[in-house]
Amino acid sequence: MRRVLADRKAQGSLGKGQYNDFIQLLLDADVTVDRDEKVDNNGDDQASEWLANTTETTAQSDRHLFNNTNKRLSEREIYGTAMTFFFAGFSTTPSALAFCAYELALNPDIQRKLYDEINGAIDSDGEIPYDALTTRLPYLDAVVTESIRLHPSSLRLRRNAGADYELEGTGITLKAGEDIDIPVFALHYSPDYWPNPYKFDPDRFMPDNRHLNHTYAYLPFGTGPRGCVGN
Ligand code: HEM
């Protein structure tokens, strides 16, 4: 990963190799000399030493560490972020694509419809422009979205209550420190939210139908501030 970043950085300084991807965004972020440049050879920086000794809660520590408005990404943070994204996307994305291919193999009519849509999005130069993914390929989006409903990579999500919290109208109070499991798989297959839930039916996610779906009955990427960055 360090070599990839160094190569990409070198390409950038030569004025070539500008990519439309996340590594480019990270590299384009200003690099400043900050606490990360003071890392000693054991890999202990000031922040991790401070974190190890603090008695603050996680939320307080986050505020303490990240409330610096002048904060920019150092090289070490770019490396850490790139590694996080690499591992977070490493098994999830290939498995989503494999299940999508599997569903298309089982549903040749849907496969044909998708094939026709993709062919129609090809420009005269034989390319599909990047922005066509969001503007010209609604069925592709629906196929992938529906496939991830049937095959979510995370079967459940977990949150930990930071404070007592009453769930309005339910008579249930979550106690501080309690774990809350959110059953993604069960929600995705619930007939309460999805008519004929076992059917692979991309039409559920076509623009005209999306409003019929319950927002929190579809959680393959989680939700909220800690939801998936790759969503
Ligand atoms: C189909 C592909 C993917 C699926 C199904 C998926 C799913 C998820 C899920 C379920 C979570 C937990 C969210 C929550 O607890 O609310 C998550 C977190 C995360 N994902 Fe993904 N992910 C995918 C691809 C990616 C990719 C490509 C990246 C990197 C660019 C990525 C980066 C992350 C990160 C950084 C987190 C942690 C967010 C946080 O804790 O603040 N994911 N992902």
Residues whose N, C-alpha, C, O or C-beta is under 5 A from the ligand:
A	BS01	HEM	F85 A88 G89 T92 T93 A96 S153 S154 L157 L219 P220 F221 G222 T223 P225 R226 G227 C228 V229 G230
